[in-house]
Amino acid sequence: MRFALSLAAALFVAAPVLAYETAAPALERAPKEGEVLRDAGGRQIGKVYKVQASGNILAIVNRETVRIPATTLSIIDGKLVTTLTKTEALKLR
């Protein structure tokens, strides 16, 4: 009985956390290492250093490694674009 109550309590606590997880949007293609990352205005932000299994990318921005969330990425006219500005991206280091 105690086990069942503990399990129910654990699921009750974990349920809201699971509800806030969002899946990364599907891209036309996967980002590539060395690819230029641009902002919505087409300005270069940096270059992709590594593509993580989660879909997030590590990019070199102003000689610093920054993790760019997959939820901000899209492919527009064949180019990798993020909704973040360069300033916003640098705050994510």
N, C-alpha and C positions, 0 to 999 in steps of 0.2 A: 504494500500500500504506500509506504514512504517513497519507494522508487517511482511509482506512478505519479505521485504528487510532485516529486522533484523534476521528473521529465516534463510534466505539464507546465510547471513554473518556468523551466528553461525555454520551452517552446514559446511561451507567452512573452518572455523577455526578448527572444531572438526574432520574433515575427516582425516587429516594426523595423528592425535593422534590415531585414531581407527585403522589405517592401520598398526601401529607398534605393536599393541597388538598381542601376540602370544599365542596360546593354548598350554597347557602343554601336553607333549607326553603321550600317553596312556601306563600305566604300566600293566604288567601281573596281578598284584594284588596291592591292596592299601598297603602303608607302615603301620606298626603297632607300637603303642606306646611301648617303651621298646626295640625295635629292634635295632640291631647294624648297624651303618652307616659306610660304608667302602669307601675308595678311589679306583681309577681305578686299583691300584696295589694290592688291597686286604688288605691294612693296615686299622686298625680300626681308625675312626675319632672320633666317639662319639656314643651316643644313642639317639633314637628318643624320644622326650619328648611329643610332640603333633603333630597331623596331622591336618592341616588347611583345610577348605572347598575348598580353591583355589588349593589344591594339594601340596602347599609348606609344609615343615615340620619345626618344631622347634626342634633343637637337642642340647643336652648338650655336649659341646666340651671344654675340659680343665676347667670344672666347670663353664662355661659360656653358656648362651642361645644364640643360633645362628639360624637365619632364613635361611634355605637352599631352594633355588628356585626349583620348580617342574621341570623346564626345564633341570636341571642338574641331575635328578634322573633316575635310571633305575634298573631293577631287572636282575641280572646276576647269573645264577646257583642258583636261589632261594634266593640270598642275595641282600640287598639294597645297591646300589652303586651310588656315585656321581662323577661327572667329576672334582669336586673341590679337591684341596689338603687340608690338615688340616690348613696350613697357610692361604690359600685363604678363607677358611670357617671362620676362626677367624676374618678376616678383615670385614666380613659381620655383625658383632654384632652391 
